[in-house]
Amino acid sequence: MYKLMSCLLILLLMMVSCSQPVPEEPNQYHLIPLPQKVVTREGKFHLKADTKIILTQQSEETGPISEFLRQFLKEATGHDLEIMHSSKPENGSIFLTLDPSQTAPEGYTLKVDTEQVTISAKAAAGLFYGVQTMRQLLPVAVEGPASHDAIIAIPNVAIEDTPRFSYRGMMLDVARHFYTVDEIKQFIELLVMHKMNIFHWHLTDDQGWRIEIKKYPKLTEIGAWRKETRVGHAGDGSSRYDGKRYGGFYSQEDIKEIVTYAKKKFVTVIPEIEMPGHSQAALAAYPKLACNPGPYEVSTTWGVHKEVYCPKEEAFGFLEEVLKEVFALFPSKYIHIGGDECPKDRWKECLDCQTLIQKEGLEDEHELQCWFITRMEKFINDHGRKIIGWDEILEGGLAPNATVMSWRGVKGGIEAAKQKHDVIMTPTSHCYFDYYQSEETDKEPLAIGGFLNVQKVYSYEPVPDELTGDETKYILGAQGNVWTEYIPTYEHVQYMVLPRMTALSEVVWSDKQNRNWDDFKERLKVQLKRFDAAGINYAKHSLTKPSAGNEKNQ
């Protein structure tokens, strides 16, 4: 009898251990970005193996949402939940539904009670963001390896939410250092975690051309490879190089794969094809596009280069053909054309450029750049797209329909908004994630310079006080930039981005009056645990001063 009771007790303990709930945090509402309205309630919904995902409207947009949730929960719990299509929820289900009565295109409501989870939204994007919020209500452990047969408790809550800005972006420079297709997808997943919706892909620069253009194969045969790379900081006075050929590019099939992947996650990919400056890699492949015949080489060092496109018919024909292939690959309404840091030295020396200035009645080379940008904008507009340019495109006059990306402070954004042009704010002071994260730079990986910690990012307000009420509507949102001169690996990208991107995500999503640094800091502590569980690299000292040698080798 004793042996029988012992066996039964062991069997009972085994059964309990197989269905033991995943440990929960004391405060279960560590949501980033902070929703507009959160009403906490008593009780929990228990997600089990027999929980169903019910989708009311199956479409090309909503189908990937239910599949994303199914796959995520399968990886987190080991449960492969059934997806059903029905207009009515069931007890014990996660109910996803479109509700035309809601007004915000990216807004959603999320209700959790002991019987079911309901996520509703006007459009599919809002539904997807509601799923991301539900994900953050799950225990931290779900971001790591699956806890098979686990019962996961989701705290009861009622959330109403919508983003403050329509443009919530991150830029990644792949011209200076190249990252694989899988790494680009991982970067997009970081955007997904933070409800950001724009991936600005900086594809061309002096140090590399990264996009296959079938009409101009030398762009990738020659322009995608530099013979070596500068070692150390460009400003340290030395001239050291590693002697190693470096490069890579994305085939058109790679790009289609990434654009499709991003679309399913409600992320728009905006390509940047630099012009008229930052073009030395293209000129190395096709030197006739410059004012002088060359030859040129793909740059092996950083900084601003004097070699730029010459504003002649041959160069315009080249750029137009390049853009035709870009249009076919990227469905985004925006094409970023750069327009920044274009020295005028070669134009001043070029007889053809000076003749063109006279012919068009232009005052100087700055107006020639405006003429160049305006001509390219017309071509892009004629193909149903719009341009974004860095704030230098204001110099010499602004192209008629251009959107300005204000990076040299906020002055350019203010000026553009007052001229009734759309603006994306991305000032170096708050949005350049290639800057040092600590003032103790000797304890940090090599960076371009500057200092920008997570608290300063969080303090940013994208709408300048100088704008009137009507002018503020031209501020579309903000963007974080990752320039990669000193960021050779994707692991290093993660370190530079996180958690500064986490802070920016709340800046562009949550209402200004609801943001509070002390509250954010407490929620961030839990978010960092999620990064740990998922194996994502980040600046561990982001909420404390780094100790000697901390993160030095990231």
DRENKERO-364770 format. One record per residue (C-alpha): residue number from 1; residue in one letter; x, y, z. Coordinates in steps of 0.02 Angstrom, whole numbers, always signed. Layout:
# residues N
{rec NUM,'a',{X,Y,Z}}
...
***
This chain:
# residues 554
{rec 1,'m',{+0,+0,+0}}
{rec 2,'y',{+141,+119,+44}}
{rec 3,'k',{+228,+82,-121}}
{rec 4,'l',{+67,+111,-218}}
{rec 5,'m',{+39,+280,-134}}
{rec 6,'s',{+219,+330,-168}}
{rec 7,'c',{+200,+288,-353}}
{rec 8,'l',{+38,+386,-364}}
{rec 9,'l',{+120,+536,-280}}
{rec 10,'i',{+267,+532,-402}}
{rec 11,'l',{+148,+520,-549}}
{rec 12,'l',{+47,+668,-485}}
{rec 13,'l',{+204,+774,-464}}
{rec 14,'m',{+256,+732,-641}}
{rec 15,'m',{+87,+785,-710}}
{rec 16,'v',{+92,+949,-615}}
{rec 17,'s',{+269,+989,-674}}
{rec 18,'c',{+219,+961,-856}}
{rec 19,'s',{+81,+1093,-847}}
{rec 20,'q',{+161,+1215,-726}}
{rec 21,'p',{+130,+1399,-768}}
{rec 22,'v',{+278,+1499,-832}}
{rec 23,'p',{+340,+1614,-691}}
{rec 24,'e',{+263,+1788,-696}}
{rec 25,'e',{+331,+1959,-652}}
{rec 26,'p',{+257,+2052,-500}}
{rec 27,'n',{+200,+2195,-612}}
{rec 28,'q',{+134,+2122,-773}}
{rec 29,'y',{+101,+2279,-876}}
{rec 30,'h',{+276,+2330,-933}}
{rec 31,'l',{+220,+2391,-1103}}
{rec 32,'i',{+334,+2486,-1223}}
{rec 33,'p',{+284,+2593,-1311}}
{rec 34,'l',{+157,+2650,-1182}}
{rec 35,'p',{-23,+2632,-1246}}
{rec 36,'q',{-143,+2778,-1243}}
{rec 37,'k',{-258,+2698,-1115}}
{rec 38,'v',{-232,+2546,-1003}}
{rec 39,'v',{-363,+2486,-879}}
{rec 40,'t',{-300,+2343,-771}}
{rec 41,'r',{-418,+2210,-708}}
{rec 42,'e',{-415,+2065,-586}}
{rec 43,'g',{-389,+1890,-652}}
{rec 44,'k',{-297,+1805,-794}}
{rec 45,'f',{-326,+1717,-958}}
{rec 46,'h',{-237,+1549,-967}}
{rec 47,'l',{-166,+1504,-1136}}
{rec 48,'k',{-163,+1314,-1157}}
{rec 49,'a',{-134,+1183,-1290}}
{rec 50,'d',{-318,+1186,-1341}}
{rec 51,'t',{-329,+1376,-1356}}
{rec 52,'k',{-388,+1426,-1530}}
{rec 53,'i',{-343,+1578,-1635}}
{rec 54,'i',{-503,+1639,-1719}}
{rec 55,'l',{-487,+1759,-1865}}
{rec 56,'t',{-647,+1840,-1928}}
{rec 57,'q',{-587,+1909,-2095}}
{rec 58,'q',{-460,+1807,-2193}}
{rec 59,'s',{-362,+1912,-2319}}
{rec 60,'e',{-189,+1937,-2390}}
{rec 61,'e',{-154,+2058,-2247}}
{rec 62,'t',{-240,+1973,-2100}}
{rec 63,'g',{-185,+1796,-2139}}
{rec 64,'p',{-2,+1830,-2096}}
{rec 65,'i',{-56,+1905,-1929}}
{rec 66,'s',{-139,+1746,-1867}}
{rec 67,'e',{+6,+1645,-1935}}
{rec 68,'f',{+132,+1759,-1847}}
{rec 69,'l',{+40,+1734,-1682}}
{rec 70,'r',{+26,+1546,-1708}}
{rec 71,'q',{+211,+1529,-1749}}
{rec 72,'f',{+267,+1642,-1606}}
{rec 73,'l',{+164,+1546,-1478}}
{rec 74,'k',{+224,+1380,-1549}}
{rec 75,'e',{+405,+1432,-1526}}
{rec 76,'a',{+367,+1504,-1353}}
{rec 77,'t',{+261,+1364,-1280}}
{rec 78,'g',{+272,+1213,-1393}}
{rec 79,'h',{+84,+1225,-1425}}
{rec 80,'d',{+36,+1228,-1609}}
{rec 81,'l',{-130,+1320,-1591}}
{rec 82,'e',{-268,+1292,-1716}}
{rec 83,'i',{-319,+1440,-1826}}
{rec 84,'m',{-505,+1450,-1861}}
{rec 85,'h',{-609,+1569,-1967}}
{rec 86,'s',{-771,+1625,-1886}}
{rec 87,'s',{-870,+1782,-1851}}
{rec 88,'k',{-898,+1733,-1670}}
{rec 89,'p',{-772,+1708,-1529}}
{rec 90,'e',{-767,+1554,-1420}}
{rec 91,'n',{-722,+1537,-1237}}
{rec 92,'g',{-539,+1500,-1219}}
{rec 93,'s',{-494,+1581,-1386}}
{rec 94,'i',{-391,+1726,-1451}}
{rec 95,'f',{-512,+1823,-1561}}
{rec 96,'l',{-443,+1935,-1700}}
{rec 97,'t',{-569,+2045,-1788}}
{rec 98,'l',{-581,+2199,-1898}}
{rec 99,'d',{-700,+2332,-1836}}
{rec 100,'p',{-746,+2468,-1963}}
{rec 101,'s',{-819,+2577,-1825}}
{rec 102,'q',{-645,+2614,-1759}}
{rec 103,'t',{-568,+2771,-1831}}
{rec 104,'a',{-378,+2759,-1821}}
{rec 105,'p',{-299,+2657,-1963}}
{rec 106,'e',{-158,+2593,-1851}}
{rec 107,'g',{-257,+2593,-1688}}
{rec 108,'y',{-324,+2441,-1596}}
{rec 109,'t',{-414,+2384,-1440}}
{rec 110,'l',{-357,+2236,-1336}}
{rec 111,'k',{-467,+2156,-1205}}
{rec 112,'v',{-411,+2011,-1097}}
{rec 113,'d',{-527,+1924,-974}}
{rec 114,'t',{-531,+1751,-898}}
{rec 115,'e',{-633,+1683,-1045}}
{rec 116,'q',{-545,+1752,-1199}}
{rec 117,'v',{-429,+1879,-1280}}
{rec 118,'t',{-506,+1998,-1407}}
{rec 119,'i',{-402,+2109,-1522}}
{rec 120,'s',{-499,+2223,-1639}}
{rec 121,'a',{-444,+2359,-1759}}
{rec 122,'k',{-505,+2460,-1907}}
{rec 123,'a',{-367,+2393,-2019}}
{rec 124,'a',{-245,+2248,-2022}}
{rec 125,'a',{-97,+2354,-1963}}
{rec 126,'g',{-187,+2395,-1801}}
{rec 127,'l',{-229,+2213,-1777}}
{rec 128,'f',{-45,+2170,-1793}}
{rec 129,'y',{+5,+2302,-1665}}
{rec 130,'g',{-125,+2232,-1546}}
{rec 131,'v',{-41,+2062,-1562}}
{rec 132,'q',{+126,+2143,-1520}}
{rec 133,'t',{+51,+2218,-1362}}
{rec 134,'m',{-21,+2048,-1313}}
{rec 135,'r',{+153,+1977,-1339}}
{rec 136,'q',{+221,+2099,-1208}}
{rec 137,'l',{+87,+2042,-1085}}
{rec 138,'l',{+159,+1867,-1092}}
{rec 139,'p',{+296,+1818,-970}}
{rec 140,'v',{+475,+1865,-1018}}
{rec 141,'a',{+519,+1681,-1038}}
{rec 142,'v',{+416,+1666,-1198}}
{rec 143,'e',{+549,+1764,-1293}}
{rec 144,'g',{+670,+1620,-1263}}
{rec 145,'p',{+667,+1433,-1300}}
{rec 146,'a',{+497,+1349,-1293}}
{rec 147,'s',{+429,+1295,-1124}}
{rec 148,'h',{+338,+1141,-1190}}
{rec 149,'d',{+164,+1105,-1122}}
{rec 150,'a',{+171,+1266,-1021}}
{rec 151,'i',{+14,+1354,-962}}
{rec 152,'i',{+42,+1540,-990}}
{rec 153,'a',{-59,+1668,-894}}
{rec 154,'i',{-102,+1834,-977}}
{rec 155,'p',{-160,+1969,-855}}
{rec 156,'n',{-334,+2037,-882}}
{rec 157,'v',{-333,+2212,-956}}
{rec 158,'a',{-424,+2332,-1071}}
{rec 159,'i',{-315,+2435,-1189}}
{rec 160,'e',{-359,+2569,-1315}}
{rec 161,'d',{-213,+2625,-1419}}
{rec 162,'t',{-158,+2718,-1576}}
{rec 163,'p',{+10,+2791,-1627}}
{rec 164,'r',{+46,+2977,-1616}}
{rec 165,'f',{+146,+2983,-1779}}
{rec 166,'s',{+122,+2894,-1945}}
{rec 167,'y',{+310,+2885,-1981}}
{rec 168,'r',{+407,+2782,-1853}}
{rec 169,'g',{+570,+2735,-1932}}
{rec 170,'m',{+744,+2663,-1919}}
{rec 171,'m',{+882,+2683,-2048}}
{rec 172,'l',{+1021,+2555,-2073}}
{rec 173,'d',{+1173,+2597,-2178}}
{rec 174,'v',{+1236,+2442,-2271}}
{rec 175,'a',{+1355,+2535,-2386}}
{rec 176,'r',{+1495,+2556,-2258}}
{rec 177,'h',{+1471,+2382,-2186}}
{rec 178,'f',{+1368,+2243,-2263}}
{rec 179,'y',{+1244,+2131,-2171}}
{rec 180,'t',{+1167,+1969,-2233}}
{rec 181,'v',{+987,+1943,-2286}}
{rec 182,'d',{+951,+1850,-2123}}
{rec 183,'e',{+1027,+1993,-2023}}
{rec 184,'i',{+919,+2121,-2114}}
{rec 185,'k',{+768,+2015,-2069}}
{rec 186,'q',{+824,+2015,-1887}}
{rec 187,'f',{+837,+2204,-1894}}
{rec 188,'i',{+659,+2211,-1961}}
{rec 189,'e',{+605,+2101,-1815}}
{rec 190,'l',{+674,+2233,-1696}}
{rec 191,'l',{+559,+2360,-1781}}
{rec 192,'v',{+414,+2239,-1759}}
{rec 193,'m',{+447,+2222,-1572}}
{rec 194,'h',{+440,+2411,-1556}}
{rec 195,'k',{+288,+2445,-1669}}
{rec 196,'m',{+396,+2543,-1791}}
{rec 197,'n',{+337,+2542,-1971}}
{rec 198,'i',{+477,+2610,-2082}}
{rec 199,'f',{+641,+2527,-2129}}
{rec 200,'h',{+749,+2656,-2218}}
{rec 201,'w',{+881,+2555,-2312}}
{rec 202,'h',{+1037,+2656,-2356}}
{rec 203,'l',{+1099,+2555,-2504}}
{rec 204,'t',{+1229,+2660,-2594}}
{rec 205,'d',{+1375,+2770,-2543}}
{rec 206,'d',{+1558,+2807,-2579}}
{rec 207,'q',{+1614,+2646,-2494}}
{rec 208,'g',{+1497,+2525,-2581}}
{rec 209,'w',{+1349,+2498,-2698}}
{rec 210,'r',{+1238,+2362,-2626}}
{rec 211,'i',{+1090,+2340,-2746}}
{rec 212,'e',{+1094,+2238,-2905}}
{rec 213,'i',{+1046,+2341,-3058}}
{rec 214,'k',{+1033,+2225,-3208}}
{rec 215,'k',{+1060,+2362,-3339}}
{rec 216,'y',{+1224,+2414,-3255}}
{rec 217,'p',{+1312,+2256,-3196}}
{rec 218,'k',{+1475,+2348,-3155}}
{rec 219,'l',{+1387,+2430,-3008}}
{rec 220,'t',{+1400,+2265,-2914}}
{rec 221,'e',{+1549,+2191,-3008}}
{rec 222,'i',{+1655,+2343,-2963}}
{rec 223,'g',{+1554,+2462,-2854}}
{rec 224,'a',{+1508,+2333,-2721}}
{rec 225,'w',{+1691,+2297,-2674}}
{rec 226,'r',{+1828,+2403,-2598}}
{rec 227,'k',{+2007,+2343,-2596}}
{rec 228,'e',{+2029,+2375,-2409}}
{rec 229,'t',{+1956,+2469,-2262}}
{rec 230,'r',{+2020,+2606,-2148}}
{rec 231,'v',{+2078,+2545,-1977}}
{rec 232,'g',{+2044,+2652,-1823}}
{rec 233,'h',{+1956,+2819,-1819}}
{rec 234,'a',{+1962,+2928,-1974}}
{rec 235,'g',{+2010,+3077,-1865}}
{rec 236,'d',{+2155,+2998,-1773}}
{rec 237,'g',{+2288,+3060,-1895}}
{rec 238,'s',{+2347,+2887,-1946}}
{rec 239,'s',{+2337,+2802,-2115}}
{rec 240,'r',{+2313,+2620,-2073}}
{rec 241,'y',{+2217,+2496,-2183}}
{rec 242,'d',{+2177,+2312,-2160}}
{rec 243,'g',{+2230,+2258,-2336}}
{rec 244,'k',{+2073,+2149,-2355}}
{rec 245,'r',{+1950,+2159,-2499}}
{rec 246,'y',{+1777,+2195,-2429}}
{rec 247,'g',{+1602,+2204,-2498}}
{rec 248,'g',{+1441,+2119,-2548}}
{rec 249,'f',{+1274,+2161,-2623}}
{rec 250,'y',{+1091,+2110,-2624}}
{rec 251,'s',{+1026,+2025,-2780}}
{rec 252,'q',{+856,+2079,-2842}}
{rec 253,'e',{+788,+1914,-2777}}
{rec 254,'d',{+862,+1954,-2605}}
{rec 255,'i',{+776,+2123,-2607}}
{rec 256,'k',{+608,+2050,-2658}}
{rec 257,'e',{+623,+1925,-2516}}
{rec 258,'i',{+660,+2060,-2388}}
{rec 259,'v',{+524,+2178,-2450}}
{rec 260,'t',{+396,+2037,-2444}}
{rec 261,'y',{+455,+1985,-2271}}
{rec 262,'a',{+438,+2165,-2208}}
{rec 263,'k',{+267,+2188,-2287}}
{rec 264,'k',{+197,+2041,-2190}}
{rec 265,'k',{+257,+2129,-2032}}
{rec 266,'f',{+180,+2297,-2084}}
{rec 267,'v',{+351,+2374,-2111}}
{rec 268,'t',{+377,+2480,-2268}}
{rec 269,'v',{+551,+2474,-2343}}
{rec 270,'i',{+611,+2641,-2412}}
{rec 271,'p',{+769,+2627,-2519}}
{rec 272,'e',{+900,+2764,-2524}}
{rec 273,'i',{+996,+2790,-2686}}
{rec 274,'e',{+1117,+2933,-2652}}
{rec 275,'m',{+1132,+3080,-2772}}
{rec 276,'p',{+1217,+3191,-2823}}
{rec 277,'g',{+1350,+3163,-2688}}
{rec 278,'h',{+1408,+3006,-2597}}
{rec 279,'s',{+1423,+2926,-2768}}
{rec 280,'q',{+1606,+2872,-2783}}
{rec 281,'a',{+1566,+2685,-2787}}
{rec 282,'a',{+1453,+2714,-2938}}
{rec 283,'l',{+1586,+2824,-3020}}
{rec 284,'a',{+1716,+2687,-2995}}
{rec 285,'a',{+1604,+2576,-3101}}
{rec 286,'y',{+1552,+2709,-3228}}
{rec 287,'p',{+1677,+2854,-3224}}
{rec 288,'k',{+1594,+2944,-3371}}
{rec 289,'l',{+1457,+2998,-3251}}
{rec 290,'a',{+1578,+3117,-3163}}
{rec 291,'c',{+1639,+3288,-3218}}
{rec 292,'n',{+1815,+3218,-3245}}
{rec 293,'p',{+1854,+3053,-3333}}
{rec 294,'g',{+1935,+2971,-3181}}
{rec 295,'p',{+1981,+2832,-3150}}
{rec 296,'y',{+1901,+2815,-2978}}
{rec 297,'e',{+1900,+2679,-2846}}
{rec 298,'v',{+1774,+2629,-2716}}
{rec 299,'s',{+1824,+2729,-2563}}
{rec 300,'t',{+1923,+2641,-2428}}
{rec 301,'t',{+1896,+2775,-2297}}
{rec 302,'w',{+1753,+2875,-2223}}
{rec 303,'g',{+1701,+3057,-2234}}
{rec 304,'v',{+1638,+3174,-2371}}
{rec 305,'h',{+1711,+3150,-2546}}
{rec 306,'k',{+1727,+3276,-2687}}
{rec 307,'e',{+1684,+3153,-2826}}
{rec 308,'v',{+1499,+3176,-2868}}
{rec 309,'y',{+1382,+3150,-3015}}
{rec 310,'c',{+1398,+3281,-3151}}
{rec 311,'p',{+1229,+3358,-3196}}
{rec 312,'k',{+1237,+3305,-3378}}
{rec 313,'e',{+1118,+3203,-3484}}
{rec 314,'e',{+1222,+3044,-3472}}
{rec 315,'a',{+1212,+3048,-3281}}
{rec 316,'f',{+1026,+3084,-3280}}
{rec 317,'g',{+995,+2942,-3402}}
{rec 318,'f',{+1093,+2825,-3290}}
{rec 319,'l',{+1000,+2876,-3132}}
{rec 320,'e',{+831,+2862,-3217}}
{rec 321,'e',{+868,+2686,-3276}}
{rec 322,'v',{+930,+2638,-3103}}
{rec 323,'l',{+771,+2708,-3025}}
{rec 324,'k',{+660,+2613,-3146}}
{rec 325,'e',{+730,+2451,-3075}}
{rec 326,'v',{+715,+2520,-2898}}
{rec 327,'f',{+530,+2561,-2929}}
{rec 328,'a',{+501,+2381,-2983}}
{rec 329,'l',{+579,+2313,-2823}}
{rec 330,'f',{+509,+2433,-2692}}
{rec 331,'p',{+322,+2472,-2686}}
{rec 332,'s',{+345,+2612,-2557}}
{rec 333,'k',{+274,+2782,-2603}}
{rec 334,'y',{+439,+2861,-2550}}
{rec 335,'i',{+610,+2848,-2631}}
{rec 336,'h',{+752,+2926,-2532}}
{rec 337,'i',{+876,+3016,-2646}}
{rec 338,'g',{+1001,+3075,-2516}}
{rec 339,'g',{+1050,+3250,-2571}}
{rec 340,'d',{+1168,+3277,-2424}}
{rec 341,'e',{+1351,+3324,-2412}}
{rec 342,'c',{+1379,+3363,-2595}}
{rec 343,'p',{+1539,+3465,-2615}}
{rec 344,'k',{+1532,+3585,-2761}}
{rec 345,'d',{+1719,+3583,-2801}}
{rec 346,'r',{+1704,+3480,-2961}}
{rec 347,'w',{+1554,+3580,-3022}}
{rec 348,'k',{+1649,+3743,-2998}}
{rec 349,'e',{+1791,+3674,-3105}}
{rec 350,'c',{+1678,+3598,-3238}}
{rec 351,'l',{+1647,+3698,-3396}}
{rec 352,'d',{+1487,+3602,-3434}}
{rec 353,'c',{+1420,+3638,-3259}}
{rec 354,'q',{+1458,+3823,-3273}}
{rec 355,'t',{+1376,+3830,-3445}}
{rec 356,'l',{+1222,+3744,-3373}}
{rec 357,'i',{+1214,+3871,-3231}}
{rec 358,'q',{+1213,+4012,-3358}}
{rec 359,'k',{+1088,+3925,-3473}}
{rec 360,'e',{+963,+3893,-3333}}
{rec 361,'g',{+985,+4065,-3254}}
{rec 362,'l',{+1047,+3991,-3091}}
{rec 363,'e',{+1140,+4097,-2963}}
{rec 364,'d',{+1272,+3970,-2910}}
{rec 365,'e',{+1314,+3787,-2879}}
{rec 366,'h',{+1190,+3778,-2734}}
{rec 367,'e',{+1049,+3820,-2853}}
{rec 368,'l',{+1123,+3694,-2974}}
{rec 369,'q',{+1099,+3560,-2841}}
{rec 370,'c',{+918,+3616,-2818}}
{rec 371,'w',{+897,+3605,-3008}}
{rec 372,'f',{+971,+3430,-3005}}
{rec 373,'i',{+857,+3372,-2864}}
{rec 374,'t',{+703,+3453,-2943}}
{rec 375,'r',{+736,+3367,-3109}}
{rec 376,'m',{+752,+3197,-3023}}
{rec 377,'e',{+598,+3233,-2918}}
{rec 378,'k',{+494,+3263,-3075}}
{rec 379,'f',{+550,+3096,-3145}}
{rec 380,'i',{+508,+3009,-2982}}
{rec 381,'n',{+340,+3099,-2967}}
{rec 382,'d',{+299,+3051,-3147}}
{rec 383,'h',{+316,+2870,-3093}}
{rec 384,'g',{+194,+2892,-2949}}
{rec 385,'r',{+321,+2910,-2810}}
{rec 386,'k',{+382,+3048,-2694}}
{rec 387,'i',{+557,+3094,-2639}}
{rec 388,'i',{+635,+3111,-2468}}
{rec 389,'g',{+799,+3204,-2453}}
{rec 390,'w',{+915,+3254,-2312}}
{rec 391,'d',{+896,+3436,-2261}}
{rec 392,'e',{+1034,+3497,-2380}}
{rec 393,'i',{+901,+3491,-2516}}
{rec 394,'l',{+837,+3654,-2440}}
{rec 395,'e',{+994,+3741,-2502}}
{rec 396,'g',{+964,+3837,-2662}}
{rec 397,'g',{+777,+3809,-2649}}
{rec 398,'l',{+668,+3660,-2607}}
{rec 399,'a',{+600,+3544,-2741}}
{rec 400,'p',{+411,+3564,-2758}}
{rec 401,'n',{+348,+3403,-2677}}
{rec 402,'a',{+498,+3348,-2574}}
{rec 403,'t',{+490,+3279,-2398}}
{rec 404,'v',{+635,+3339,-2291}}
{rec 405,'m',{+730,+3230,-2170}}
{rec 406,'s',{+800,+3352,-2042}}
{rec 407,'w',{+966,+3288,-1974}}
{rec 408,'r',{+1077,+3441,-1944}}
{rec 409,'g',{+975,+3491,-1793}}
{rec 410,'v',{+793,+3544,-1808}}
{rec 411,'k',{+814,+3705,-1909}}
{rec 412,'g',{+790,+3618,-2077}}
{rec 413,'g',{+632,+3535,-2017}}
{rec 414,'i',{+561,+3698,-1953}}
{rec 415,'e',{+601,+3787,-2116}}
{rec 416,'a',{+525,+3648,-2222}}
{rec 417,'a',{+365,+3639,-2116}}
{rec 418,'k',{+343,+3827,-2130}}
{rec 419,'q',{+354,+3804,-2319}}
{rec 420,'k',{+215,+3673,-2302}}
{rec 421,'h',{+326,+3524,-2340}}
{rec 422,'d',{+316,+3359,-2247}}
{rec 423,'v',{+458,+3329,-2125}}
{rec 424,'i',{+538,+3180,-2038}}
{rec 425,'m',{+640,+3230,-1886}}
{rec 426,'t',{+805,+3142,-1859}}
{rec 427,'p',{+926,+3265,-1779}}
{rec 428,'t',{+1101,+3208,-1731}}
{rec 429,'s',{+1069,+3269,-1554}}
{rec 430,'h',{+939,+3134,-1518}}
{rec 431,'c',{+927,+3011,-1662}}
{rec 432,'y',{+1103,+2960,-1715}}
{rec 433,'f',{+1133,+2788,-1643}}
{rec 434,'d',{+1313,+2779,-1708}}
{rec 435,'y',{+1360,+2899,-1566}}
{rec 436,'y',{+1438,+2840,-1403}}
{rec 437,'q',{+1316,+2784,-1269}}
{rec 438,'s',{+1432,+2833,-1127}}
{rec 439,'e',{+1544,+2982,-1094}}
{rec 440,'e',{+1676,+2855,-1041}}
{rec 441,'t',{+1721,+2821,-1221}}
{rec 442,'d',{+1874,+2718,-1179}}
{rec 443,'k',{+1755,+2587,-1109}}
{rec 444,'e',{+1648,+2582,-1265}}
{rec 445,'p',{+1672,+2507,-1438}}
{rec 446,'l',{+1746,+2630,-1564}}
{rec 447,'a',{+1612,+2751,-1625}}
{rec 448,'i',{+1605,+2901,-1740}}
{rec 449,'g',{+1597,+3020,-1592}}
{rec 450,'g',{+1467,+3118,-1495}}
{rec 451,'f',{+1368,+3060,-1345}}
{rec 452,'l',{+1188,+3002,-1343}}
{rec 453,'n',{+1119,+2895,-1202}}
{rec 454,'v',{+948,+2816,-1188}}
{rec 455,'q',{+881,+2951,-1072}}
{rec 456,'k',{+922,+3088,-1196}}
{rec 457,'v',{+837,+2992,-1336}}
{rec 458,'y',{+683,+2975,-1225}}
{rec 459,'s',{+682,+3163,-1192}}
{rec 460,'y',{+662,+3204,-1376}}
{rec 461,'e',{+507,+3297,-1435}}
{rec 462,'p',{+488,+3286,-1626}}
{rec 463,'v',{+372,+3437,-1644}}
{rec 464,'p',{+473,+3599,-1623}}
{rec 465,'d',{+398,+3737,-1516}}
{rec 466,'e',{+431,+3861,-1658}}
{rec 467,'l',{+292,+3787,-1764}}
{rec 468,'t',{+113,+3851,-1758}}
{rec 469,'g',{-34,+3735,-1736}}
{rec 470,'d',{-65,+3717,-1923}}
{rec 471,'e',{+120,+3693,-1961}}
{rec 472,'t',{+139,+3548,-1840}}
{rec 473,'k',{+39,+3434,-1955}}
{rec 474,'y',{+188,+3428,-2074}}
{rec 475,'i',{+292,+3334,-1945}}
{rec 476,'l',{+261,+3154,-1998}}
{rec 477,'g',{+367,+3077,-1861}}
{rec 478,'a',{+547,+3035,-1821}}
{rec 479,'q',{+683,+2910,-1863}}
{rec 480,'g',{+837,+2834,-1783}}
{rec 481,'n',{+992,+2820,-1892}}
{rec 482,'v',{+1128,+2687,-1887}}
{rec 483,'w',{+1278,+2741,-1990}}
{rec 484,'t',{+1399,+2596,-1993}}
{rec 485,'e',{+1576,+2661,-2026}}
{rec 486,'y',{+1627,+2588,-1857}}
{rec 487,'i',{+1498,+2449,-1842}}
{rec 488,'p',{+1570,+2298,-1934}}
{rec 489,'t',{+1452,+2161,-1869}}
{rec 490,'y',{+1267,+2139,-1844}}
{rec 491,'e',{+1293,+2099,-1660}}
{rec 492,'h',{+1373,+2271,-1646}}
{rec 493,'v',{+1222,+2346,-1735}}
{rec 494,'q',{+1110,+2274,-1600}}
{rec 495,'y',{+1222,+2345,-1465}}
{rec 496,'m',{+1217,+2520,-1540}}
{rec 497,'v',{+1030,+2516,-1572}}
{rec 498,'l',{+965,+2444,-1409}}
{rec 499,'p',{+892,+2509,-1300}}
{rec 500,'r',{+900,+2681,-1382}}
{rec 501,'m',{+779,+2620,-1514}}
{rec 502,'t',{+664,+2563,-1373}}
{rec 503,'a',{+661,+2741,-1306}}
{rec 504,'l',{+629,+2814,-1479}}
{rec 505,'s',{+485,+2694,-1507}}
{rec 506,'e',{+391,+2773,-1362}}
{rec 507,'v',{+435,+2948,-1422}}
{rec 508,'v',{+352,+2916,-1591}}
{rec 509,'w',{+205,+2811,-1529}}
{rec 510,'s',{+147,+2878,-1361}}
{rec 511,'d',{+68,+3044,-1319}}
{rec 512,'k',{+191,+3174,-1255}}
{rec 513,'q',{+94,+3206,-1094}}
{rec 514,'n',{+95,+3020,-1049}}
{rec 515,'r',{+282,+2999,-1059}}
{rec 516,'n',{+383,+2992,-898}}
{rec 517,'w',{+566,+2943,-887}}
{rec 518,'d',{+557,+2863,-714}}
{rec 519,'d',{+408,+2757,-766}}
{rec 520,'f',{+489,+2712,-932}}
{rec 521,'k',{+649,+2660,-843}}
{rec 522,'e',{+555,+2533,-737}}
{rec 523,'r',{+466,+2461,-890}}
{rec 524,'l',{+632,+2458,-984}}
{rec 525,'k',{+709,+2344,-852}}
{rec 526,'v',{+584,+2210,-900}}
{rec 527,'q',{+609,+2242,-1086}}
{rec 528,'l',{+795,+2212,-1063}}
{rec 529,'k',{+752,+2043,-988}}
{rec 530,'r',{+657,+2005,-1147}}
{rec 531,'f',{+812,+2046,-1249}}
{rec 532,'d',{+911,+1930,-1135}}
{rec 533,'a',{+785,+1789,-1158}}
{rec 534,'a',{+787,+1812,-1347}}
{rec 535,'g',{+977,+1817,-1355}}
{rec 536,'i',{+978,+1995,-1423}}
{rec 537,'n',{+1134,+2097,-1390}}
{rec 538,'y',{+1114,+2271,-1313}}
{rec 539,'a',{+1209,+2400,-1210}}
{rec 540,'k',{+1201,+2320,-1039}}
{rec 541,'h',{+1254,+2481,-953}}
{rec 542,'s',{+1111,+2583,-1029}}
{rec 543,'l',{+1030,+2614,-859}}
{rec 544,'t',{+1193,+2619,-759}}
{rec 545,'k',{+1368,+2688,-783}}
{rec 546,'p',{+1481,+2560,-868}}
{rec 547,'s',{+1615,+2478,-763}}
{rec 548,'a',{+1795,+2469,-823}}
{rec 549,'g',{+1804,+2371,-984}}
{rec 550,'n',{+1616,+2340,-992}}
{rec 551,'e',{+1556,+2303,-1170}}
{rec 552,'k',{+1727,+2350,-1240}}
{rec 553,'n',{+1733,+2205,-1361}}
{rec 554,'q',{+1555,+2209,-1426}}
***
